């Protein structure tokens, strides 16, 4: 490692050193004492809990869910009749609204208990508060029979009704805006919901520049290649609005990743990891690590990327995927633990390393799929076709399981991985036409959807891999078209940039 890399690793990736501090603070008894921005949310609860309630909502706006639940419970300890505190707990228990996967039954049961408690107390509450409680109840309504997508859309519509009833309620507008973004279909390339949300958030942010939710939700709302430039101001400001929130430190890296600002992404995620580790938010630290790994690899800083990889066992040893801490749910931590080793191998074209990766079973099969995807590509490139076929079979099985469970988004992502893996096996077995057919179908399907907020980007973009395949087939002109198209969606990706430069210099 270079001297710079050693310094970086010493400061940020000596996880055992952080482990002691994080363990001491992993279960704070009340809301944290740091800075989380300025929020005012009027309620009919006792005036003596108003500052506590505002603090709890500020934490909620930065997706500090564990802390916000504790803060709302502190409100209830001081005013047991505060129905809106139960509303806050119910919304906190829903966790990150941008998370693509279905919520667990246990999580939904806990959320519905909070809704029921809020409804019992809401009999004497003002109509505005009853509308908030009704809206959050939609997220949990008959979850045994109603699919998650239906409930998310019902929540968005209920928030729209609330805004119509209370047009001067800026908090209702803010929560409605993020519900629009969360309910946007990933296949809608007009970005109608996102643009509507942005039109709500931006004027409010001009009036409330220290509001954490406004800057935060603007970044999420524009977290798409076609819209990312619109989030730059929020990305540059959010971390300073809520410096004590790990997610506020990380979230700007979504925009920085979208526009290819790798150094800025690394810096944001280093700050996020430091805060997350100091508060015991291990899933958040893992999530930030994945984004930092991606950025380091795009800059060719392999020794820094390797430091992240080497730090994973210490983090994994302390990771509780069922803990409610920050914005990153347990599934995000599991995702990072699978994605980081796969990125390390695939971004370096280390095919033998990729083929040797070992999948780890979890409650989130799409994370295992990433390992099988990397194995399949690695094995096809190294000629271990039996291993490639076995990995492809595993991808098909996982895709079917996800589909059967109603995980439409992740089922489609795994289907794209399956097509891509099959394409490279076809090429290895000299079925060039089949290889191109499968690879081009993967490109079309990947272009038709959007990446999840859990990941900085695909392990290997389908269109970039199509470019690689065309190079293997001695068709550099067509390959150049695909690499350039990759850079339109994934600016400053190292592999595509180097490929274009190489082809241009010929």
N, C-alpha and C positions, 0 to 999 in steps of 0.2 A: 504493500500500500504506500501511496505517496504521503508526504508529511501532512498535506491538507486533508487527505482522507482519514489519516489516523486521528487528527484533531476532531474531525466531524464525528467519527465513531466514538471517540472518548466522551464527547459531550452528550451525544444523543442516543447512542445505541448500546451503552453499557447497561443493559436492562437489569441485571442484578442490583446495581447501585440504586436505580430508580425503584426497584421492587420494595425496598424497605420503606421508603417514603410513601409510596402509593399504598402499601398495606396499612400504614398508620392512619391514612386518611380515607380508606376505601368506603367507610360507612359513616359519614358525618351525620350528626343528629338533627341538624337544621339546615336551612338554606345556606349556601356558601356566602362568604362575606365580601367577595370581590365585586368587580364592576360588570354589569350586564345591560347597560343602556337604560333608557327612560321610557316608562310605559305608565299610562293611567287608564284603568279600567273601572268605571263606576259600577257599584253594586248596591243592593239594599242591605248588605251585611253590616254588622256593627262598624261604626266609623273608626273604632280603635284598631281594626284589622286591615283598614284600607291600605296602609303602606306595605303590609305583609302580602296582601293580595296582589298589589301591583308588582311586587318583587317576584311572586310566583308566576305571574303571566309573562314577565320579562324572561324568566328562565324557560318557560314553555316556548316562547317565540324563538329562542336559540336551540330548541330541541334538547335542552338539558333535562331529560325526562325524569331521571331518578331524583334529581334535586327539586324539580317542580312538584313531584308527588309529595316529597317531604314538606315542601313549603306550603302546599295547599292543606296538608294534614295539620301543620302548625296553625293555619287559619282556623281550622275546625276545633283545634284545642282551645282557642281563645273565643270562638263563637260557633258553638255546635249547631246553630240554626242556619248557617250559611250554605244555602243550596248550591251556590255557584262554585264553592270550593270543591264539591263533588263533581260538578261539571268539569272543572280544571283537571281533576284526577282522571276522569273518564277520557278526556282528550289526550292527556299525557299517556295513559295506558294504551291508546291506539298506536302510539309511538310515531316514527317518522312517516308522514303521509306520502313521501316519495318512494318508500320501499315497495318493490314490485311484488313480493311474495305474499301468499295468504297468511293471515295471522293465525296463531295456534289457538286451539280450543281453550286452553288455560288462560291465555291472554284475553280472549273474548269474554270469558266468564267473569274475569276480574273487572273488565271494563263495564260489563252490563250491571254488575253489582253496584258500581259507582253511579251509573245512570239511575238505577232504581232508588238509591239513596237520595239522589238529587230530586227525583220526581216526588218522593214522599215529602220533602221539605219545601218543594216549589208551590205547594197549594196556596200559600200566602205570599208568594213572591210576585213581583211585577210581571206584566205580560212579556216585556223584553227579555227578562231572565228565563221565563218559561220557554221562550222561543229558542234561546241558546241551548237549553237542556233538551228540548225536542230535537233540535238539529243533531246534537252529538248522539242522541239515542239511535239515530238512523244508521250509524256505523255498526251498531251491535244488534239491530232489530232482526229477530228471528234468524240469527246467523246459522242455526242448525239446518235451515232450508233455503235461505236466500244467499246467492253467491256474493262474493266480496265486491265485485264490480258494481252490481246492482245497489249495494249499500253505500258505496262511495259516491255514486251519482246521486242517490237519494239525499245524502248529507249535503252535497253541493247545492242541490235544489232547495233544501231547507234553509241553508245559509243565504241563498238568493232571496227567499221569502222574508227572512229576517231583515236583510238590507232594504227591501222594499218597504217594510213596516217602520224601520228605524234608519232613515237615510242620513241622519246626522251622527250616527254611531260609527266612529272611525274604526274601532276595534272589530266591529262586525264586518266592515268593508275589508279589513286586512285578512281576517280569517276566511272570508268568502273568496278573496283573491287566491290564497294558497289552495283552497279547495278546488278552484277552477283548474289550476296547474296540476294538482294531484289526480283529477278525474279526466285529464286530457288523454284521448286514445293515443297510444304510441305510434299508431300508423297514420295519424292525421298530419300531413305535411303542410297544411295551411297554418298550423299553429294557432287556430282560432281561439282556443281557451287561453293559451299563454299570452297572446297579444291583448286579449281582454283583461287578463289579470295585470299585465304590465301597465295598461292604461289606468288602472285603479291605483296601483302601488306607487308609480312614479310621482304623481302630483302630491300624494300624501307624504312621501319621503321629503319632498322639497319643504313641506311645512313642519315635519317632525324628523329632522336629520339625525337625531340620536336614538331613534326608535329601532331596536334590534330586529324586529320582525320585518320591517320594510326593506332594509338592505338585504337581509337573509333571503326573503322570498323573491326579491328581484333577481338574485343570482339563480335560484332554482327555476324561476319562470323563464329565464333566457338561457338555460343550460342545454342548448341545442346548437349545432354548428351554424345554422342560418341566423341565429339570434344572439350569439354569444357576445358580440361587440357591444350590444346594448347593456350588458351587465358590468362593463369595466369599472364604471364609477362606484358601483356598489361593492365590487370585489376589492377595490382599493380602500374602501372606507369601513367595511363591516368589522374587520378585526379590531379596529380602534374603538368601535362602539361598545363592544362586549369583550374586552380583553381577557376576562376571567373564564370565558366559555371556550372549551376546546374546539367545539364545532365552529364557532365564529372564527377561530384561527385557521381551521381547515377549509371552510367553505369557499373562500376566494380562489382556492386552487382548482375548483370546478371550472371557473371561468378561465383561469390561467392555462389549464390543460386544453380547453376548447380552442384557445387561440395560439397555443404552442409557446407559451412563456414559461419555459422549464425552470429557470433559476427562481423565478417568483413562486412557482408551485412548490419547489423544494423548501424554500424559506417558510412558506405558509404552513406546510406540513410538519416541519421541524418544530415550529412554535406549538402547533396543535398537539404533537406527541408529548412535548414537555408538559403541557397543561393536563392532558389526558392521563399521563402516568402519575402525575402528582395527586390526582383525585381518584385513582383506581378505575378509570374508564378504559378498560383494556380493549374492548371492541372498538372504541373510538381510536385508540392508539394503533390498532391493527389496520383499520380503515385508512388512516392517514399514512401509514407505512406503505400500503399498496399504491397510493397516489405518488408518494415520494419515490418508490421503486420505479414506477413508470417514467417519472420525470428524469431520474438519474440515468436510466437506460437510453432515453432519447438524447441525452447530452453525451453519451458514451462514457459516463463516469462509472465504470464497472466496479471499481474497488468500493465506492460508496454504496452502490447497489448491493454488493456482496455483504457489506456490513449489516444491511437490513435483513438479508436472508439469514445470516448467521445469528441474528438476534431473535429469530422467531421461536426457537425452543423455550427461551426464558419467558417470553410473552405467553406462549401456549400453555405453559405450566400454571400460569395464574389466571387464565381465561375461563370465565364462567359464562357460557352462552345464554344462560337463563337470567342473568343479572340485568336489571334495568338501570342503566347509567346515563349515557349521553345519547346523541342522535343516532349513532350506529347501533342497530339492534344486534343480538347475538349472531344472527345470520350473516351480518356484514363481517364480523370477526372470522367466522368459518370461511366465508368467501375469500378474505385476504390470505388466510393460511393456505388455501389451495392455489390462489392466483399468483402469489409472489414467486414460489418455486417454478411455476409454469412460465411466467414472464421471463424469469432469469434464463431459462433454457431457450425458449423460442426467440426472444429478441436477439440472442447471440448466435442463433442458428446452431446451437449445441445439440445436434440431433441425438447423439448417443445419450446425453444427459436427459433429454426429453423422454426418450424411450424407456428410461430406467425409473421414471417417477412412479411413486406408489400412491394410489388413491386412498383416501381415508373416508370411511362411511360416516354419514351424519344425517341429521333430520332434513338436510337441504341437498337433495340429489344433484341439483344443477352445479353445486360446487365440485362434487366428484367428477362431473362431466368434463370440467376444465382439465383435470388431470388425465382423463382418458383421451381427450382431444390432443393434448400435448404428446401423450404416448403414441397415439396413432400417427401423428405427423412425424415424430422422431423415428418410429419404427419403419415407416414407409421410406424415409430418406436413407436409412441405414441398411435397408434390405431385409429387415426382420419382418417378413410379411405375415407370418403366423401371429406375431404379437400385434401387428397393426389390425388384422382382422378381428382378433379378440377384443381389442379396444373399441373398434367400430361397433361390434355387437353390443358391447356395454353401453355405448352411446344410444343405440336404438332402444335398448331396454329402459334406460333412464328417461328418454323422451316419452315413451309410452306410459311410464309410471306418472310422470308429471302431468301428462294430458288427462289421465284417469283421475288425478286429484284436483283437476280444475285449475292448474297452474298454467294458464294460457301463455303468459309472457315467457316464462322460463322454458316451457315446452318448445316454443318457437326458437328460442336461442340455442337450445340443444339440438334441435332439428338442423339448424344452420351449421353447427359444429359437425354433426353427423355427415351432412352433404359434403362439407369441405374435406373431412377425413377420408370419405369414400373417394373423392376426386383424386387425392394424392395416392391412394392405393391403386386406383385405376391407372394412373400414370406409371407407377412402379411396375405394374403388370402389363404395360405397353398397350393399354386401351385408351389411346389419346383422345378419341372422339367422346368416349364416355367421361373421361376426366374433365374435358372442357364443358360438357353439358352439366355435370354435377357442380363444377366450380362456378359456372355462370348462374346457375339457379341459386346457389348460396349467396352470390353477390346481390341478385335481385331481392332476395328475401331479407338480407341484412340491410339493404338500402331502404326497405319498406318500413322498417321499425326504428326505434331509438335505443341507445344504450341505457341501462339502468343507472341511477345515481350512485349505486354501490361500487361502480367500477370506473376508473379513469378512461378506459377504452377496451376494445376487444383484445384478447391475447394476441391475435394476429388478424388484422382486417381482411375480410374475404376478398376485397378488390385488390389489395396488395398481394395476397397470395395468388390471385389470378395473374397478376403481373409476373410473379415469380415463375408460374407455370408456363406462361408464354415465353419467358426467357429460356426455360428448359427446352421448349419446342423450337428454339431458334427463330422467334418472331419478335425481335426487339422493338419494332415500330409500334406494334399493337401493345406490347408490354409498357412502353412509355406512356401510352394513353391511360392505361389503368393506374400506373403510379401517380400520374398527375391528378387523376380523379381522386385517388386516395388522399392526396394532400389538400384537396378542396374541403374534405370532411374532417381530416385529421392533420391540421397544419403542423409543419415542422417535424413530422415523424421521421426519425433518423433513417430507417431502412429505405423508405420511399424516396427521401431526399437524395441519399447516396446513389440509389438506382438511377434516378433521373440525371444526376450529375455525371454518372458513368456513361450513360447512353448519349448525353449531349456532347461529351468530349470525344466520341468516336469519330 
